[in-house]
């Protein structure tokens, strides 16, 4: 039985594990990252199929996230940016809604007040000003309820919520009831105000790959599944034993609960994402499209309009996501209606059904969950913070600082 020694073992090379390892490495601590998969990234992966770049589920990066600014060379990712607006599809038109100062093209449809009345616009402006002002700490420590209650208390009409905000936020939270923590909603809204949602030119998988490249080559071991964890000891499926001064479990919440006593298993929000390659772009705008009718599609976009490298030269790539695994024919019908084109013959490039896409965040949600589960045993991940890239990266950093203090 081979025995290895290191200062810290990190289990999982997703964003939380890479963040923890990078913080430890920069502090001069030797750590080894054990990853069960064949590549780093966890749930943040990108596949290349016939020249198309397919993220595993619709994901976006917000460069305003504090952890992104601390850890990531954003310029090196060569981000493509979505408009800070949404196209809202209904039976007879495709309206553009957003701040006209940021997206001037939206002025006509905002002024038409088809979905947002003058009262809604005023309420949304007041809520936005509150979310933008003051430190994030005031949100984290403030009251918590559901996002649905937050929108109602803000004075937004049922029509505004049902036709615009619920369809948009369902794609962010991966749940349609808006039962997600209002604390998290305010933090997300704040980040949207500070920067446009973006995609790395080479796909979301480039984010974890960049972090991994900052570690020594020998630090990350893929294809290494961990079977048992104890204080200062790890056993792999291959029979190896790792001893260390500290062990950090940086897996998804379900795996962490199976490895470490006392870790609560999260409830999961799921998503299914399809990718189609139409002969030409159905919408020459880098914008997210939502359905005012509340249909099964939570969002769709022409991701090759955001980052041309997502598709081969001269081709287009359309992403479409739903909370349930719909039949392909139904997806095509919905796309035809939303884009006002015939999508029945678009080639299907890929489909991803992801049952564990995001940990659910029902209120009251503690955005600083417990990370110590033994004398030398720690747990981090988005299930210990917020269900976001920011949450995963911040949790890894918070856990690494705890390890450094304890060591």
C-alpha positions as CSV (number, residue, x, y, z in Angstrom):
1,X,0.0,0.0,0.0
2,X,1.9,3.1,-1.2
3,X,2.0,5.9,1.3
4,X,2.6,9.5,0.3
5,X,3.3,12.6,2.5
6,X,2.4,16.2,1.8
7,X,1.5,19.2,3.9
8,X,-2.1,19.6,2.7
9,X,-4.3,17.3,0.6
10,X,-7.1,19.0,-1.3
11,X,-9.8,16.6,-2.7
12,X,-11.3,18.0,-5.8
13,X,-10.0,20.2,-8.6
14,X,-13.1,22.3,-9.1
15,X,-13.0,26.0,-8.5
16,X,-13.1,25.7,-4.7
17,X,-10.3,23.2,-4.6
18,X,-8.1,25.1,-7.0
19,X,-8.7,28.3,-5.1
20,X,-7.8,26.7,-1.8
21,X,-4.7,25.1,-3.4
22,X,-3.6,28.4,-5.0
23,X,-3.9,30.3,-1.7
24,X,-1.9,27.7,0.1
25,X,0.7,27.6,-2.6
26,X,1.2,31.3,-2.6
27,X,1.7,31.1,1.2
28,X,4.5,28.6,0.7
29,X,2.5,25.5,1.8
30,X,3.1,22.3,-0.3
31,X,-0.3,20.8,-1.3
32,X,-1.5,18.0,-3.5
33,X,-4.8,18.1,-5.3
34,X,-6.6,14.8,-6.0
35,X,-9.2,14.9,-8.7
36,X,-11.4,12.0,-9.7
37,X,-12.1,13.3,-13.2
38,X,-9.8,13.4,-16.2
39,X,-9.5,17.2,-16.1
40,X,-9.7,20.0,-13.7
41,X,-12.9,22.2,-13.4
42,X,-15.5,20.0,-11.7
43,X,-18.8,21.3,-13.0
44,X,-17.1,24.1,-14.9
45,X,-15.9,22.2,-18.0
46,X,-15.9,22.9,-21.8
47,X,-16.0,20.2,-24.5
48,X,-14.9,20.7,-28.1
49,X,-17.1,18.9,-30.5
50,X,-16.6,19.3,-34.3
51,X,-15.0,22.7,-33.7
52,X,-17.8,23.9,-31.4
53,X,-17.1,24.8,-27.7
54,X,-19.8,23.4,-25.5
55,X,-19.9,24.5,-21.8
56,X,-21.4,21.8,-19.6
57,X,-24.6,23.6,-19.0
58,X,-25.2,27.3,-19.6
59,X,-22.7,29.2,-17.4
60,X,-21.5,32.8,-17.3
61,X,-18.7,34.6,-15.6
62,X,-19.1,38.0,-14.0
63,X,-15.7,39.7,-13.9
64,X,-17.0,42.0,-11.1
65,X,-16.9,39.0,-8.6
66,X,-14.3,39.9,-5.9
67,X,-12.8,36.5,-6.0
68,X,-12.4,36.7,-9.8
69,X,-10.6,40.0,-9.4
70,X,-8.3,38.6,-6.8
71,X,-7.3,35.3,-8.4
72,X,-7.9,35.5,-12.2
73,X,-6.0,37.2,-15.0
74,X,-9.2,38.4,-16.6
75,X,-7.5,39.9,-19.6
76,X,-6.0,36.5,-20.5
77,X,-9.4,35.0,-20.7
78,X,-10.3,37.4,-23.6
79,X,-13.9,37.8,-22.5
80,X,-16.8,38.2,-24.7
81,X,-19.6,40.2,-23.0
82,X,-23.4,39.8,-23.1
83,X,-25.4,43.0,-23.3
84,X,-26.7,43.9,-19.8
85,X,-30.2,43.5,-21.2
86,X,-32.6,40.7,-22.2
87,X,-34.7,40.0,-25.2
88,X,-38.2,39.0,-24.1
89,X,-40.1,36.8,-26.5
90,X,-43.8,36.5,-26.6
91,X,-46.3,35.6,-29.3
92,X,-45.8,38.5,-31.6
93,X,-42.5,40.3,-30.9
94,X,-39.0,40.1,-29.4
95,X,-38.6,43.1,-27.1
96,X,-35.3,44.4,-25.8
97,X,-35.3,45.5,-22.1
98,X,-32.3,47.0,-20.3
99,X,-30.9,50.2,-19.1
100,X,-30.9,52.6,-22.1
101,X,-27.8,54.3,-20.8
102,X,-26.0,51.0,-21.1
103,X,-27.9,49.5,-24.1
104,X,-29.3,52.5,-26.1
105,X,-31.1,50.1,-28.4
106,X,-33.4,49.2,-25.6
107,X,-34.9,52.7,-25.2
108,X,-37.8,52.1,-27.6
109,X,-39.1,48.9,-25.9
110,X,-38.5,50.3,-22.4
111,X,-40.5,53.4,-23.3
112,X,-43.3,51.3,-24.8
113,X,-43.9,49.9,-21.3
114,X,-45.2,46.6,-22.7
115,X,-43.9,44.7,-19.7
116,X,-42.7,47.3,-17.2
117,X,-45.0,50.1,-16.3
118,X,-43.8,53.5,-15.1
119,X,-44.4,52.3,-11.5
120,X,-42.4,49.1,-12.2
121,X,-39.5,51.1,-13.6
122,X,-39.5,53.4,-10.5
123,X,-39.6,50.4,-8.2
124,X,-36.8,48.7,-10.0
125,X,-34.7,51.8,-9.9
126,X,-35.1,52.2,-6.2
127,X,-34.3,48.6,-5.6
128,X,-31.2,48.8,-7.8
129,X,-30.0,51.9,-6.0
130,X,-30.3,50.1,-2.7
131,X,-28.4,47.0,-4.0
132,X,-25.6,49.1,-5.5
133,X,-25.0,51.2,-2.4
134,X,-23.1,50.3,0.7
135,X,-20.8,47.3,1.4
136,X,-21.7,43.7,0.4
137,X,-21.4,42.9,4.1
138,X,-24.6,44.8,4.8
139,X,-26.4,42.4,2.4
140,X,-24.7,39.3,3.9
141,X,-25.7,40.3,7.4
142,X,-29.1,41.7,6.5
143,X,-32.5,40.1,6.6
144,X,-33.3,37.1,4.4
145,X,-36.4,35.9,2.7
146,X,-37.3,34.5,-0.7
147,X,-36.6,36.4,-3.9
148,X,-40.3,36.3,-4.7
149,X,-41.0,38.1,-1.5
150,X,-38.2,40.6,-2.2
151,X,-39.6,41.5,-5.6
152,X,-43.2,41.9,-4.2
153,X,-41.9,44.1,-1.3
154,X,-40.0,46.2,-3.8
155,X,-43.3,47.2,-5.4
156,X,-43.0,45.3,-8.7
157,X,-46.2,44.3,-10.4
158,X,-47.2,40.7,-11.0
159,X,-46.9,41.3,-14.7
160,X,-43.3,42.6,-14.4
161,X,-42.3,39.6,-12.3
162,X,-44.1,36.9,-14.4
163,X,-43.1,38.1,-17.9
164,X,-39.5,39.4,-17.3
165,X,-38.0,38.9,-13.8
166,X,-39.1,35.3,-13.1
167,X,-38.0,34.1,-16.6
168,X,-34.6,35.8,-16.3
169,X,-33.9,34.8,-12.6
170,X,-35.0,31.2,-13.2
171,X,-32.0,30.9,-15.5
172,X,-29.8,32.3,-12.8
173,X,-31.1,30.3,-9.9
174,X,-32.2,27.2,-11.9
175,X,-35.6,27.2,-10.1
176,X,-38.8,28.7,-11.2
177,X,-40.5,29.5,-7.9
178,X,-38.0,32.3,-6.9
179,X,-37.6,30.5,-3.6
180,X,-33.9,31.3,-3.6
181,X,-32.4,33.5,-0.8
182,X,-33.0,37.2,-1.3
183,X,-29.6,37.8,0.1
184,X,-28.1,35.9,-2.8
185,X,-30.4,37.7,-5.2
186,X,-29.3,41.1,-4.0
187,X,-25.6,40.0,-4.3
188,X,-26.2,38.8,-7.9
189,X,-28.1,42.0,-8.8
190,X,-25.2,44.0,-7.4
191,X,-22.7,42.1,-9.5
192,X,-24.7,42.6,-12.7
193,X,-24.7,46.4,-12.0
194,X,-20.9,46.4,-11.8
195,X,-20.0,44.3,-14.9
196,X,-21.6,42.6,-17.8
197,X,-22.0,38.8,-17.7
198,X,-19.3,37.3,-19.9
199,X,-17.8,34.2,-21.5
200,X,-14.1,33.3,-21.9
201,X,-13.2,33.2,-25.5
202,X,-12.1,29.5,-25.3
203,X,-15.0,28.5,-23.0
204,X,-15.8,28.4,-19.3
205,X,-13.4,25.6,-18.8
206,X,-10.5,28.0,-19.4
207,X,-11.2,29.5,-16.0
208,X,-10.2,26.4,-14.0
209,X,-7.4,25.6,-16.4
210,X,-5.9,29.0,-15.8
211,X,-5.9,28.5,-12.1
212,X,-4.4,25.1,-12.4
213,X,-1.5,26.5,-14.5
214,X,-0.6,28.7,-11.6
215,X,0.2,25.6,-9.5
216,X,3.2,23.3,-9.8
217,X,2.7,20.7,-12.5
218,X,3.0,17.9,-10.0
219,X,0.4,19.4,-7.6
220,X,-2.7,18.2,-9.4
221,X,-3.4,14.5,-9.9
222,X,-6.4,13.7,-12.1
223,X,-8.0,10.3,-12.4
224,X,-7.6,9.8,-8.6
225,X,-10.8,9.0,-6.8
226,X,-10.8,9.3,-3.0
227,X,-12.7,6.6,-1.1
228,X,-12.1,7.5,2.6
229,X,-11.1,10.7,4.5
230,X,-10.0,11.1,8.1
231,X,-8.1,13.7,10.1
232,X,-4.8,14.0,8.3
233,X,-5.3,10.9,6.1
234,X,-6.8,10.2,2.7
235,X,-7.2,6.8,1.0
236,X,-7.8,6.5,-2.7
237,X,-9.7,4.0,-4.8
238,X,-6.3,2.8,-6.1
239,X,-5.1,1.9,-2.7
240,X,-2.8,4.8,-2.1
241,X,-2.7,6.5,1.3
242,X,-1.9,10.2,1.7
243,X,-0.9,11.6,5.1
244,X,-0.9,15.4,5.6
245,X,-1.1,18.0,8.3
246,X,-4.5,19.0,7.0
247,X,-7.1,17.7,4.5
248,X,-9.5,19.9,2.5
249,X,-12.5,18.3,1.0
250,X,-13.4,20.5,-2.0
251,X,-15.9,18.3,-3.8
252,X,-19.6,18.9,-4.6
253,X,-21.9,18.9,-1.6
254,X,-23.2,15.3,-2.1
255,X,-19.8,13.8,-2.4
256,X,-18.6,15.9,0.6
257,X,-21.5,14.5,2.7
258,X,-20.6,11.0,1.8
259,X,-16.9,11.5,2.8
260,X,-17.2,13.6,5.9
261,X,-19.6,13.0,8.8
262,X,-21.6,16.1,9.7
263,X,-21.6,17.7,6.3
264,X,-25.3,18.3,5.3
265,X,-26.1,17.2,1.7
266,X,-27.6,20.1,-0.2
267,X,-30.8,19.9,-2.2
268,X,-29.9,20.4,-5.9
269,X,-31.3,22.5,-8.7
270,X,-31.0,20.8,-12.1
271,X,-30.7,22.0,-15.7
272,X,-30.6,20.5,-19.2
273,X,-28.8,22.4,-21.9
274,X,-28.9,21.8,-25.6
275,X,-26.6,23.2,-28.3
276,X,-27.7,23.7,-31.9
277,X,-25.7,24.8,-35.0
278,X,-28.1,26.7,-37.3
279,X,-26.9,27.6,-40.8
280,X,-26.9,31.2,-39.8
281,X,-27.2,33.2,-36.6
282,X,-31.0,33.6,-35.8
283,X,-30.2,36.8,-33.7
284,X,-27.1,38.9,-34.3
285,X,-26.9,40.2,-30.8
286,X,-24.9,39.1,-27.7
287,X,-28.0,38.9,-25.6
288,X,-29.9,36.4,-23.4
289,X,-33.5,35.6,-24.6
290,X,-36.2,34.7,-22.1
291,X,-39.8,33.7,-22.6
292,X,-42.5,36.1,-21.4
293,X,-45.1,33.3,-21.6
294,X,-43.3,31.3,-19.0
295,X,-42.7,28.3,-21.2
296,X,-40.3,25.4,-20.5
297,X,-37.2,27.2,-21.9
298,X,-35.6,29.3,-19.2
299,X,-33.1,31.0,-21.6
300,X,-31.4,30.8,-24.9
301,X,-28.7,32.8,-26.6
302,X,-26.5,32.7,-29.7
303,X,-23.2,32.2,-27.8
304,X,-21.2,32.6,-30.9
305,X,-22.4,36.2,-31.0
306,X,-20.8,36.6,-27.6
307,X,-17.6,34.7,-28.4
308,X,-17.0,33.9,-32.1
309,X,-14.5,31.2,-31.1
310,X,-17.4,29.1,-29.7
311,X,-18.2,28.1,-33.3
312,X,-16.0,27.3,-36.4
313,X,-15.6,30.2,-38.7
314,X,-18.8,31.1,-40.6
315,X,-20.9,28.9,-38.2
316,X,-23.2,29.8,-35.3
317,X,-23.9,28.1,-32.0
318,X,-27.2,28.4,-30.1
319,X,-27.5,27.5,-26.4
320,X,-30.9,26.7,-24.9
321,X,-31.6,25.5,-21.3
322,X,-34.6,24.1,-19.4
323,X,-35.2,23.0,-15.9
324,X,-36.6,19.7,-17.1
325,X,-35.2,17.3,-19.7
326,X,-37.7,18.1,-22.5
327,X,-38.0,16.2,-25.7
328,X,-35.9,17.5,-28.6
329,X,-39.0,18.2,-30.8
330,X,-40.5,20.4,-28.0
331,X,-37.2,22.3,-27.7
332,X,-37.1,22.9,-31.4
333,X,-40.8,24.2,-31.4
334,X,-40.0,26.6,-28.6
335,X,-36.8,27.9,-30.3
336,X,-38.8,28.4,-33.6
337,X,-41.3,30.5,-31.7
338,X,-38.8,32.5,-29.7
339,X,-36.4,33.3,-32.6
340,X,-39.2,33.6,-35.3
341,X,-37.3,31.1,-37.5
342,X,-37.6,27.4,-38.4
343,X,-35.4,25.5,-36.0
344,X,-36.7,22.1,-36.9
345,X,-33.6,21.2,-39.0
346,X,-30.9,22.8,-36.9
347,X,-28.1,20.2,-36.3
348,X,-27.9,19.1,-32.7
349,X,-24.3,19.4,-31.5
350,X,-24.7,18.4,-27.8
351,X,-27.0,17.9,-24.9
352,X,-26.1,18.0,-21.2
353,X,-28.5,16.8,-18.5
354,X,-27.1,18.0,-15.2
355,X,-29.0,16.9,-12.1
356,X,-26.6,18.5,-9.7
357,X,-26.1,21.9,-11.3
358,X,-26.5,24.3,-8.3
359,X,-27.1,23.7,-4.6
360,X,-30.5,25.2,-3.7
361,X,-30.3,28.2,-1.4
362,X,-33.5,28.5,0.6
363,X,-33.8,31.3,3.1
364,X,-32.4,31.9,5.6
365,X,-29.2,31.0,3.8
366,X,-25.8,31.3,5.6
367,X,-23.3,32.5,3.1
368,X,-20.5,31.6,5.4
369,X,-21.2,28.0,6.3
370,X,-19.1,25.9,8.7
371,X,-15.8,24.7,7.1
372,X,-14.1,22.8,10.0
373,X,-15.3,19.2,10.5
374,X,-12.4,17.8,12.5
375,X,-9.1,18.7,14.0
376,X,-7.4,18.6,10.7
377,X,-10.3,18.3,8.3
378,X,-12.0,21.1,6.4
379,X,-14.7,21.3,3.7
380,X,-15.2,24.0,1.1
381,X,-17.3,24.5,-2.0
382,X,-20.3,26.5,-3.3
383,X,-22.5,24.5,-0.9
384,X,-20.5,26.2,2.0
385,X,-21.0,29.7,0.6
386,X,-23.2,30.8,-2.3
387,X,-24.1,28.7,-5.4
388,X,-21.9,30.7,-7.8
389,X,-18.4,30.9,-9.2
390,X,-17.8,33.6,-6.6
391,X,-19.1,31.3,-3.8
392,X,-16.8,28.4,-4.9
393,X,-13.7,30.6,-5.2
394,X,-14.4,32.6,-2.0
395,X,-15.1,29.4,-0.1
396,X,-11.7,27.9,-1.2
397,X,-9.9,31.1,-0.1
398,X,-11.7,31.2,3.2
399,X,-10.8,27.6,3.9
400,X,-7.2,28.0,3.0
401,X,-6.9,31.0,5.4
402,X,-8.3,28.8,8.1
403,X,-5.8,26.1,7.4
404,X,-3.0,28.5,7.4
405,X,-4.1,29.9,10.8
406,X,-4.4,26.4,12.3
407,X,-1.1,25.2,10.9
